[in-house]
Amino acid sequence: DAVAAATVREDQYFESVGALGFFVAALFFFLAFWKSRHDMKKGGLAWVKPLILLGFALVFFFGGGEEISWGQRIFNIATPEEINAVNDQGEITIHNLDIGGIE
């Protein structure tokens, strides 16, 4: 933990590249959804592909937001006390919540 804390700090290279990757993936999936949305009118199961693409876009956008703590340090937003009490890193994120001892 000490080595990781000394070499990989919050919002540095790896976290920023990871977040950028998530957001780029979300953009590409959203563009693919936008291009294929006319398939929803074809009938049958043609509506499945656009919805899956939109789902992936939302998942990757969510991942990017979580990676940068939803801009908390970028916009200097304080963590609400209710979240701070159950979040292992004191951030506005879901992936660091410690609810009922489950990590």
N, C-alpha and C positions, 0 to 999 in steps of 0.2 A: 504493500500500500504506500509506503514512504517513497519508493522509487517511482511509482505511477504518479503520485502527487507532485513529485519534483519535476517530472519530465512531461507529463500530459496534463496541462491545466485546463480549466473550464474555458470554453469559447476560443480555444487555440486551434491549431492546424487540423487535427483529426476530426474534432467536433464540427468545425466549420465546413470542411470538405464533405463530411457525412451529411450534414443538413443540406448543403447545396445539391448533393446527389439525390437526396429525397425529393427536393423541390423540382429538380430537372425531370426526374422520373414522373412526378405528379403532372408536370406540364405536358410531357409527351403522351401520357395516358389520357389526359383531358383532350388534347388535340385529336387523338385517335377516336375518342368518344364523339367529339364534335363532327368529325368527318363521317362517322358511321351512324350517326343518330337518325338519318333518313331510313336506315334499315328497320327501324321500329315500326314503320308503316307497312312493311311487306307482309305481315301476318305470320302465323305459325310461331316458331321459336326464334325468329330473327331478332326479336327484342332483347334476347339474352346477351348477345355480344356487346351491344352498346352499354347495357347496365353493368356488365362485368368490367368494362373499361372505365366507366365512371367510378365504380367501386374501388378499383385499383388507384385511380387518381386521388380519391379521398383518403385512402389508407396511406399513400405516400406523402400526401400533404400533411396528414396528422403526424406521421413519423418525423417529418422535417420540423414541424412546430414543436413537438416534444423535444427534439434534439437541441433546439435553441431556447428551450424553456418558454416558448411562446413569446419571445422577444422581451422577456422580463429584464434581462441585464441591458439589452439594447435601448429600451425605453425607460430604464430605471424605475421599474414598477416594484413596489414592496409586496412581499408575500402576505396574504391575509392570515391572521392568527389561526383560523380554523384549519387552513391547509398546512400551515407551518407545523402545527401540532402533530399531524399524521404523515408528513413528508420527510423522508430520510435526509434529503439534501436541502430542505427549506426552500423549495422552488415551486412554481406553479406548473407542475407536471403530474401526469397520472402514473407514469412508469416508476416513479420513486415513492409511491404511497405505501405506507406500512399499516395496513388495516387488519386488525386482529392477529398480528404476529406473522402474517403472510408477506413474504418479500419476493 
